[in-house]
Amino acid sequence: MVLENLGGSLRNALKKIASANKIDKALVDDAVREIQRALLQADVNVKLVMQLSNTIKERALNEKPAAGMNPREHVINIVYQELINLVGRGSDIALKKQNIMLVGLQGSGKTTTAAKLATFFQRKGLRAAVICADTFRAGAYDQLKALCEKQGVFFYGEKGNPDAPAVARAGLEAARKYDVRIVDTAGRHALEDDLIQEMKDIHAVVNAEQKLLVMDAALGQQAAEQARAFDQAISITGVIITKLDGTAKGGGALSAVAETKTSVAFIGVGETPADLEKFEADRFISRMLGMGDIKTLIERAQEVQTEQQVDMDSLMRGKFSLKDMYQQMEAMNRMGPLKQIMQMLPLGGLGVELSDREFQMTKERLDKYRVVMDSMTDAELEDPRIITASRIKRISRGSGASPDLVRELLKSHQAMQKAIKGMRGGAGKANMKRLMKRFSPGARQ
């Protein structure tokens, strides 16, 4: 995975800088060589890697640190800034009424992305519709229809009609009351002339404000050729890079897009609808370098909170029942996979760098807690203090969990309640660290 493989290698380079006694040419050269290896292994364009290396060296050895920064922090900040410049700042897709046209080669994940993109806009409060103008691939209609129905997104298509521009025109009319109308188009195995012409014909009908090229991260540096060809045909306004969670070569697509002066609009980092993220270079690089991505974490939490109201006043007064705990665990599930959530926390702060096995163990523990709470009465969930030894025995039988696990859950609830009370005082961070430790895989099962 690009965030793990590339991020891990880059973090190793930064650790050398962070632990150094002094910053000199030998140290900078050594760190830059490690950064070069990491980027080249991720298939980033060699020319761009060399430009980045030279810039880092020049700035690290000649620029004076900003006020309040020591030399180590100064060099780390330079690396961070130059990596952001490498991948580009991102394409700003406004949250407004608009037509969006998706183009790309077959197998790029375009159909799945159409449904994800609609879900993204709906989570932002806009009504979204998807129009299937892919009349070439036999299964496109059924696949997109099923995805949209699952997410509660309006879908329009005409199965069996080979006239893609006509389908697009009728779809726009059928979806005229929707804010964001997303038109999915056909792909091919190569940049064929008929594909380009069909895109031009659909574009003439749709007149889209945003024309987004969807490309597979595994394509690497071939992405540059794609971007240029599609841009010449319809003047693309942004790129969506898919499958960044499943390849170590994602750096090639990112750098190739930047090289052609085309901005990345969204990135696909998983299979769920929430795994399409608006691309912002600072957030992306922060996560790779282990600096966290608190902004995205807060945004996801806010989106979930609008779906499931939480009585924050009661929580901050210290009233935190098992029902509240259950609600928060359900909300965390909707925010996305636990591993992604943890990657948004800064390493060295609240963040924890865990292996795949440790993430799985943590997820399994939380799943077991939910099963145990499903076997409790409303009274027990509201006031865990009434749970006696006999009640623990009954809950254990009902959930299939051991009495020890039930007692462990109650202790975890007490720890969370104490942490929330502590946040009112100023010891919040220490309490939250203890809470994270309690849920970590090293804790007693």
N, C-alpha and C positions, 0 to 999 in steps of 0.2 A: 504494500500500500504506500502511495506516495507520501502521505503524511507521516508514516512510520519509518520507512526506509530512508528517504531523503532527510526527513526531520531528525532522525537519530544520528545520521552522519554529520549533519550541520551542528547539532548540539554538542557532539564530541569536539568539534573544532572550537566552539565557543567556550567549552569547559577549559581548554588549554589557555585561552586568554584570561578567563575569569580567575584561574588559580595561579597565574604568573606573578612573580615577584616584581617584575618590571616589564615594560613594553619596549622592545627593541626590534631591529630589522630582522634578526634571526627568528624571533617569535612570530612576527607578522608573516614572514615567508612561510614558515611551517604551517600556520593556521590557514593561510590562503591555499597552500597545496592541498590541504585536507578538504577545503571547500570546493576546490576544482574537481577533486576525485568524486565528491558526492554529487555535484551537478552533472558531470559527464556520465556517471553511472545512471542518472535519471534521464539521460538522453537530451540534455539541454545543448543547444547549438554551441559548437566549439568557439566560434567567433565571439558570441555573447559571453561565454565563460571567461575568455581572455580579457575582454573589455571590463567585465566585472572585477576580475582579479587585479588588473592594473589600477583601477579606480580605488579599490579598497586599500591597496598598498600606498598609493599616493596620499590619500586622505589620512590614513592611520599614522603615517610617519611625518606628515607636515602640518596637519590641522591641530590647533590647540583645543583641548577639551572645553566644552561649555561650562559656564559657572555651575558649581555644585556637582560636577561629574569628575570622577577620577579617571586616569588614563585607560584602565581596563574597561570601565563602563563606556567610555568614549569610543573605543574600537568596536565593542559589541554593538553599539548604536549605529556605527557606520555600516557594519555588515547588514544589520536589519534594514537600514534605509536603502542600501544598494540592491538588496534582494527584492524589495518592493518595486524599485525602478525596473528591475529585470522583468518582472511578470506584468508590469503595467498597472495602472490605477483602477482599471475596471470600467465597464460601460454602465452608465446610470440609466436604469429603466424606471421611468416615473410611474407612480401609483395613480393612474388617471384612466379615463375612458380612451380606448385605443384598439387598433387592429394589429395583431402580431402574426407574422408569417414565419413558419419553421421550415428550414431547408437542410439537406445533408445527404450523405451517402447511405445506402442500405446497410443496416446493422449498426448504425451509430447510436441507437437508442432514442430516435426521434419520436416515435409514437408514445413510448413510456414518458418521455420528457414533456410531451404536450399535456398529458393528464397531470403531471407533477406541477407544471407551470400554472395551470388553471387553479390547482389547489393552493399554490403559493399566493395568488392574487385573492382568492377567497378568504384565506387566513388574514389578509390585510384589509378585509372589509369590502372588497369589490366583487360584483357578480361576474362570473366568468363562464364563457361558452367555448366549446371545442368543435371545430368543423373538420371532418375527415375528407380532405381533397386528395388523399392517396388512393388513386383508382388502379394502381399498377400491382401492388402486392396483394395477393388474394386474402390473406388473413388480417390486413390492416383495419378494415371496418369492424370486424368482430372484436379484435383486441382493444381498439380504442374505445369502442362502445362499452365494453365490460369495465375497463379502467375508469371511465367517466361515471358510470352508474355506481360503482363502488364508492367513489368519492363525492357523489351527489352533485356532479357537474353536468350542465346541459350539454347534450351531444347532438350533432346533426351529421348525417351521411346519407348517401344514396347507393345502397349495395347493388352492384351490377351496372351502374352507370359509368362508362369509360371517359366521359367528358369532364375532366377535372376542373377547368375554369367554370363550367356551368354549375357544378356541385358547389364550388366556392361561392359563386354569386347567390345561389339559392340559400346556402347556409348563412351567409351574412344577413339576408333578409329575415330568415327564421329566427336569428339571434339578435335582432336589432335592438331589443330592450336591454341587452346585457352590456356591462361596462367594458369588459375585455373580451375580444373575440379572437381566438387562437386558431389559425388555419394550419393544419398538418398537411404536408405535401409528400409526394412520392420520392423515394430514393432509388439509386441504382448501385451496381457493383463498381462502377467507374464513372468518371465525368463524361457521360455520353451526351452527344449533341441534342438528342431528343429530350433528355432531362433538363438541360439548360433552357431549351425553347419552351417546354411546359412551364417551368418556373417563371419565365418572363410573361407568359400568357396569364398565369394565375396572379402574378404581381400586378398586372394591368387591371385586373378585376378588383383585387383586395385593396390596393393602394395603402399598404401597411405602413404604419409609423415606425414599427420595429421589424426588421428582417434579420432573424437570428439563425446563424449557422450552428447546427448541432454536430459535434465531432467526438469520436471515441478517443480517450486519452492515450490508448495504446498505439495510436497512429504515429506518435512521436513527431519527428521533424517533417513527415509528409503532410502535416497539417498546414504548413505554409503554402504548399501548392493548392490545396483545397480552398483555403481562405481567399487566395488571389483569384481563382477561377469563379467562385461564387460571387465575390465582390464585383468583379468585372461585369457579371451578368445582371445583378439586381442591386448592387451597392449595399451590401450587408451592413447593419448597424451594430452588431455585437455577436458574440460567440458563446455557446453553451458547451462546456466540456463535460462529458459523461464518464462514468466508471473510474473516477479518480480514486475510489476506494479499493480498486482491484488491480492496480498496476504500479510498478515502480518507475515507469517511463513517462509519467504524467508531465514531468518537467519539459519534455520535448514539445508537447502540444502548447503548453503555456508560453514557452519562449518563442515558438514559431509564430504564434498569434501576435505576440508583442512585436516581433520583428517586422510583420507586415502592417503594423500600425493599426491593427484591429483589436478592439477591447474585449475582454471576457465579461460577459453579463452574469452568467450563473455557472455553478459547478455542481455536478452530481456526485454525491459521496456515499450513496447507499441505495437500497431498494425501496424504502418506504416513501410516501408522498412528502414527508418532511425533510427528506434527504436531498432536496434541490435547494441550494443556498445561493443567495445573491452574492456575487463575487466582490469582495473588497480586499485589496492586496494587503493592507495592514493587518487585517484579521487573519487572513490565510497564512501569512508569514509568521505572525505571532504564535499561531498554533503549531506550526512546524518547528519553531525554535523553543517550544515549551514555555512560552511567555503567557499562554492562555488566550482566551477570546471571551472575555467577560461580557462584551457588548452583545454578541450573538446569544450567549447564555441567557442574558436578561430579556432579550427580545422573545426568545422561545418561551420563557417562563411567563411573560406578559400575555402572549397569544393563548397559552393554556389557561391562564387565569381568567381570561374573558369567557372561556368555555365553561369553566368550573369556578364559581365564586368562592372565595375563601374569606372568612371573617378574620381579617388581619388584626383588628382591634382586640378581639378576644385572645388571639395568639399572643400579642404583645403584652397583654395583662397576665400572661402565664397560664391561661386556660387552654390546654392542649390535650385533647382526649385521644383515644386510640382511633376514633373515627377520623379525627384530623390527620393523624399519622397515615391512615389508610388512604385518605384523599390525596395527601402529598406524594405518596408512592405511586398512585395512579397517574397523577399529574406528571411525575418524572418519566413514567413510561411513555406518555404522549409527547414528551419533549424530544424523544428519539432514543436510540440505543445508548446504554450506559457508557460504553466506551467513548462515544462521541461527546457525551456530556462531560466526562472526566477530562477529555483532551482540551476542553474549553477552560479548564481551571489551570492557573499557572503552576508549573513545577516549582517546588521549593516553597510554595505558599500553601494553599489548601489543596492544590493538585497533587495527584499521586500517580506515579508512572508504574503501571501494572502490566503484567504479561497477559496474553489471551486467556490463559488458564485462570489467572487470578480474577480477571473481569468476569469470567463465567461463574466462578465460585461466588462472587459478590452478587451477581444477578440471581443465582439460584437461591441464595439466602433470602433476598428480598421477596422472591416468589413464594418461598415457604412461609414467610411472615404473613403474606396476604391470605394464604390458605388457612392458617391458624386463625386469623381475624374473621374469616368467613364462618367459622364455627362458634363464634361468640354471640351472645345476645346483645341487643341494643343497649341494655343497661350496663353491660360489661364494657362495651365499646365507649360509652359515655363516661364511665367512672371505673377505671381499671383497679381502683383500690378495693373494690368489692370482690375481686377474684381471689378466692381462698384456695386451699390445697384441693378440696373436693371439686371445685370448679375447674381447676387446672387439669385434674384427672379426666373430667368430662370433655373439656376442650381438646385434650390430647387424643381421646378416643374418636371424637368427631372429625378431627382434621387428619388423623393418621400420623401425627407428629409426636415426638417424644415429649414427656413432661418437661425435660430440660430445655427443649427448644421453646416451649411456651413461656417458661420462666425467663429465658434469654430475651424473648420478644418484650416482655414486661420491663426488663432492665434497660433495653434499648429505648423504649418509650420514655422511661424516667430520664435517661440521658438527654434525649431530644427536648423534653420539657424543661430540664435544667438549663440546656443551652439557649433555648428561646428566652427564658427568664434572664439569663446572663447577658443577652444582647441589649437589655435595657440599661445595664450598668456600665459596660465598658470592657468586660471580660469576654465579650462575644467571640472574638477570634480564637482565643484559647479553648473556649468551650466547643466551638465548631470543629477545631482540630481533634479534640478528644472524641467528638461524635464521628468524624470520618474514620478515625482509628478503630472505633467500635464496629463499624460496618466493613472494615477492610478484611481481606481473606485470612490474615494472620490471627484474627480474633478467634476465641474458642468457639467451636461449633456446638 
